[in-house]
């Protein structure tokens, strides 16, 4: 994409996500009316990774939010742990999915202290791209420490393509690939998919930045997103 590609002036790394989960706005005036990614079901990319056989062993849902992805995986029979930096998100996730065997915890994605060598698979459903460059590096290194040799990493990252989410919410391909490699992971597959959000929350944002949102009749939008498969090296 060109240097003149749309860019939103927001530092997602500084957002207090507790406020969002308590009913505040992610980007006041642009992304409004509740939690914009709370579609109340697993992301299509999460389900696609399952179709591809991309989960095994103990699975970590990194940046789980309200944990519909974690719930889906638990229902498929996987042993699942799920964390988020937002204590409110974890509280609400526990309430939403009580009865399912999911290990929830509030955690710092750039550290994951105390979880070394625990996980066989990681699902990152739109966490990586809300971090700044320094925190992305620390995060991938933390995942490396928290996983076993040969572990799998499945990522949903906003694609930096025409009609996609603007920077910094999307990440240029070359930057993304180098970042993942520098973190100790080898990309084995990278295909285009989509990430679903709440249409009413995103309507102003989508219009302002010309996002090709593919709205449907279920109050959802679907934006271009990389489905990345990587292996721990």
Buried (B, 14 or more C-beta within 10 A) or exposed (E): BEEEBBEBEBEBEEBEBBEBBEEBBBBEEBBBBBBBBBBEBBBBBBBBBBEEEBBEBBBBBBBBBBBBBBBBBBEEEBBBBBBBBBEBBBBBBBEBBEEBEBBBEEBEBBBBEEBEEBBBBBBBBBBBBBBEEEBBBBBBBBBBBBBBEEBBBBBBBBBBBEEBBBBBBBBBBEEBBEBBBEBBBEBEEBEEBBBBBBBBBBBBBBEEBEBBBEBEEEEBBBBBBBBBBBBBE
